[in-house]
Amino acid sequence: MIYCVEDERNIRELIVYTLNSSGFEAKGCVDGEALFKEKELKQAEMILLDIMLPGEDGFSILQKLKSKDETKNIPVIMITAKDAEYDKVRGLDLGADDYIPKPFGMMEFLARVRAVLRRAERPNKTAEDETITYKNLTLKPQQHLVLSDGNPVELTLKDTTCWNTS
């Protein structure tokens, strides 16, 4: 679910309609309070966040999102009329993944949403997690470990030094 936090009804409805028409599942929220109620229903894939909102502003909402373990990894795109360099830098420094000043074209908007989602989908796999399996053999190069049918195979020093793990 992509949540669009935008107080201007026409803009919110256009963004939600465009996303839904493009194969995404999207829902609009009028302010941060509504967002925090909605996100409990379904884990968000992304949040589109205006800055100038009634009550709590977008920067404050972004700080809350990034400070909580359950929401800190949700990608956020700031979508706002505030197009000064200071505001862009502030949003990005607070953890936003992108910043789109209004007005914007829908084609570029969708391309930016797809790009941020692609980056967010990349697994955080490290070399230490690498495992190679072939039939009954499992190799864990970073750990210099070989398993045969799940049982450790004793390796010689020569066996382990020939692995290039860098």
BATI-213620 format. One record per residue (C-alpha): residue number from 1; residue in three letters; x, y, z. Coordinates in pm, whole numbers, plus 50000, padded with zeros to 5 digits. Layout:
<ketors>
k->NUM r->ALA u->X v->Y w->Z
...
</ketors>
This chain:
<ketors>
k->1 r->MET u->50000 v->50000 w->50000
k->2 r->ILE u->50124 v->50348 w->49911
k->3 r->TYR u->49991 v->50619 w->50139
k->4 r->CYS u->49958 v->50975 w->50013
k->5 r->VAL u->49948 v->51231 w->50294
k->6 r->GLU u->49812 v->51546 w->50129
k->7 r->ASP u->49561 v->51795 w->50270
k->8 r->GLU u->49453 v->51932 w->49930
k->9 r->ARG u->49173 v->51698 w->49826
k->10 r->ASN u->49211 v->51743 w->49448
k->11 r->ILE u->49585 v->51671 w->49454
k->12 r->ARG u->49543 v->51375 w->49691
k->13 r->GLU u->49269 v->51223 w->49476
k->14 r->LEU u->49469 v->51272 w->49155
k->15 r->ILE u->49778 v->51105 w->49302
k->16 r->VAL u->49578 v->50814 w->49445
k->17 r->TYR u->49386 v->50771 w->49118
k->18 r->THR u->49707 v->50779 w->48911
k->19 r->LEU u->49876 v->50521 w->49134
k->20 r->ASN u->49572 v->50291 w->49140
k->21 r->SER u->49536 v->50321 w->48761
k->22 r->SER u->49903 v->50227 w->48721
k->23 r->GLY u->49879 v->49901 w->48911
k->24 r->PHE u->49965 v->50020 w->49261
k->25 r->GLU u->49743 v->50005 w->49565
k->26 r->ALA u->49713 v->50356 w->49709
k->27 r->LYS u->49515 v->50537 w->49971
k->28 r->GLY u->49498 v->50903 w->50070
k->29 r->CYS u->49529 v->51055 w->50417
k->30 r->VAL u->49448 v->51416 w->50500
k->31 r->ASP u->49711 v->51452 w->50775
k->32 r->GLY u->49968 v->51270 w->50988
k->33 r->GLU u->49712 v->51157 w->51244
k->34 r->ALA u->49514 v->50976 w->50973
k->35 r->LEU u->49836 v->50821 w->50838
k->36 r->PHE u->49942 v->50677 w->51172
k->37 r->LYS u->49597 v->50522 w->51212
k->38 r->GLU u->49604 v->50374 w->50859
k->39 r->LYS u->49954 v->50232 w->50862
k->40 r->GLU u->49852 v->49995 w->51140
k->41 r->LEU u->49610 v->49828 w->50901
k->42 r->LYS u->49865 v->49728 w->50642
k->43 r->GLN u->50242 v->49776 w->50623
k->44 r->ALA u->50318 v->50059 w->50384
k->45 r->GLU u->50535 v->50008 w->50075
k->46 r->MET u->50586 v->50382 w->50049
k->47 r->ILE u->50462 v->50709 w->50190
k->48 r->LEU u->50414 v->51023 w->49981
k->49 r->LEU u->50428 v->51317 w->50218
k->50 r->ASP u->50336 v->51683 w->50181
k->51 r->ILE u->50513 v->51930 w->50411
k->52 r->MET u->50246 v->52193 w->50469
k->53 r->LEU u->49974 v->51996 w->50645
k->54 r->PRO u->49716 v->52090 w->50907
k->55 r->GLY u->49842 v->52015 w->51257
k->56 r->GLU u->50176 v->51835 w->51237
k->57 r->ASP u->50392 v->51930 w->50937
k->58 r->GLY u->50553 v->51682 w->50699
k->59 r->PHE u->50904 v->51726 w->50838
k->60 r->SER u->50784 v->51632 w->51185
k->61 r->ILE u->50591 v->51332 w->51049
k->62 r->LEU u->50902 v->51222 w->50858
k->63 r->GLN u->51111 v->51243 w->51177
k->64 r->LYS u->50855 v->51027 w->51361
k->65 r->LEU u->50851 v->50769 w->51082
k->66 r->LYS u->51230 v->50744 w->51070
k->67 r->SER u->51266 v->50725 w->51450
k->68 r->LYS u->51045 v->50416 w->51492
k->69 r->ASP u->51183 v->50068 w->51421
k->70 r->GLU u->50860 v->49952 w->51256
k->71 r->THR u->50850 v->50244 w->51008
k->72 r->LYS u->51210 v->50360 w->50963
k->73 r->ASN u->51265 v->50153 w->50646
k->74 r->ILE u->50949 v->50264 w->50466
k->75 r->PRO u->51052 v->50472 w->50164
k->76 r->VAL u->50925 v->50831 w->50177
k->77 r->ILE u->50892 v->51078 w->49892
k->78 r->MET u->50825 v->51438 w->49985
k->79 r->ILE u->50573 v->51598 w->49747
k->80 r->THR u->50535 v->51965 w->49824
k->81 r->ALA u->50503 v->52321 w->49701
k->82 r->LYS u->50809 v->52412 w->49907
k->83 r->ASP u->51077 v->52408 w->49640
k->84 r->ALA u->51355 v->52606 w->49810
k->85 r->GLU u->51691 v->52429 w->49824
k->86 r->TYR u->51685 v->52451 w->50204
k->87 r->ASP u->51358 v->52255 w->50222
k->88 r->LYS u->51480 v->51991 w->49978
k->89 r->VAL u->51803 v->51940 w->50172
k->90 r->ARG u->51618 v->51930 w->50502
k->91 r->GLY u->51374 v->51666 w->50375
k->92 r->LEU u->51650 v->51450 w->50230
k->93 r->ASP u->51867 v->51488 w->50540
k->94 r->LEU u->51575 v->51382 w->50761
k->95 r->GLY u->51551 v->51057 w->50564
k->96 r->ALA u->51329 v->51118 w->50261
k->97 r->ASP u->51421 v->50903 w->49963
k->98 r->ASP u->51319 v->51165 w->49707
k->99 r->TYR u->51173 v->51515 w->49692
k->100 r->ILE u->50928 v->51622 w->49422
k->101 r->PRO u->50831 v->51991 w->49409
k->102 r->LYS u->50481 v->52085 w->49290
k->103 r->PRO u->50367 v->52119 w->49021
k->104 r->PHE u->50493 v->51795 w->48867
k->105 r->GLY u->50404 v->51576 w->48573
k->106 r->MET u->50240 v->51243 w->48637
k->107 r->MET u->50479 v->51047 w->48412
k->108 r->GLU u->50783 v->51173 w->48601
k->109 r->PHE u->50603 v->51119 w->48932
k->110 r->LEU u->50533 v->50752 w->48847
k->111 r->ALA u->50891 v->50702 w->48728
k->112 r->ARG u->51023 v->50837 w->49059
k->113 r->VAL u->50786 v->50615 w->49259
k->114 r->ARG u->50899 v->50308 w->49062
k->115 r->ALA u->51266 v->50404 w->49104
k->116 r->VAL u->51238 v->50444 w->49482
k->117 r->LEU u->51045 v->50115 w->49510
k->118 r->ARG u->51315 v->49937 w->49305
k->119 r->ARG u->51584 v->50064 w->49540
k->120 r->ALA u->51378 v->49962 w->49843
k->121 r->GLU u->51332 v->49606 w->49708
k->122 r->ARG u->51702 v->49532 w->49688
k->123 r->PRO u->51792 v->49274 w->49949
k->124 r->ASN u->52033 v->49380 w->50220
k->125 r->LYS u->52236 v->49066 w->50165
k->126 r->THR u->52597 v->49074 w->50271
k->127 r->ALA u->52882 v->48854 w->50156
k->128 r->GLU u->52862 v->48680 w->50495
k->129 r->ASP u->52514 v->48559 w->50402
k->130 r->GLU u->52633 v->48402 w->50073
k->131 r->THR u->52565 v->48031 w->50050
k->132 r->ILE u->52628 v->47813 w->49748
k->133 r->THR u->52443 v->47483 w->49721
k->134 r->TYR u->52495 v->47203 w->49471
k->135 r->LYS u->52313 v->46875 w->49524
k->136 r->ASN u->52412 v->46762 w->49874
k->137 r->LEU u->52699 v->47012 w->49915
k->138 r->THR u->52671 v->47354 w->50076
k->139 r->LEU u->52955 v->47607 w->50064
k->140 r->LYS u->52978 v->47912 w->50290
k->141 r->PRO u->53289 v->48090 w->50156
k->142 r->GLN u->53304 v->48370 w->50416
k->143 r->GLN u->53304 v->48113 w->50694
k->144 r->HIS u->53533 v->47867 w->50510
k->145 r->LEU u->53270 v->47603 w->50572
k->146 r->VAL u->53164 v->47306 w->50359
k->147 r->LEU u->52866 v->47090 w->50450
k->148 r->SER u->52783 v->46753 w->50300
k->149 r->ASP u->52425 v->46646 w->50371
k->150 r->GLY u->52427 v->46908 w->50647
k->151 r->ASN u->52739 v->46772 w->50816
k->152 r->PRO u->53062 v->46977 w->50834
k->153 r->VAL u->53348 v->46860 w->50611
k->154 r->GLU u->53696 v->46898 w->50761
k->155 r->LEU u->53908 v->47119 w->50540
k->156 r->THR u->54285 v->47146 w->50517
k->157 r->LEU u->54460 v->47480 w->50539
k->158 r->LYS u->54526 v->47460 w->50165
k->159 r->ASP u->54154 v->47406 w->50098
k->160 r->THR u->54059 v->47721 w->50286
k->161 r->THR u->54337 v->47949 w->50160
k->162 r->CYS u->54249 v->47900 w->49795
k->163 r->TRP u->53911 v->48067 w->49844
k->164 r->ASN u->53908 v->48428 w->49743
k->165 r->THR u->53653 v->48587 w->49974
k->166 r->SER u->53730 v->48950 w->49909
</ketors>
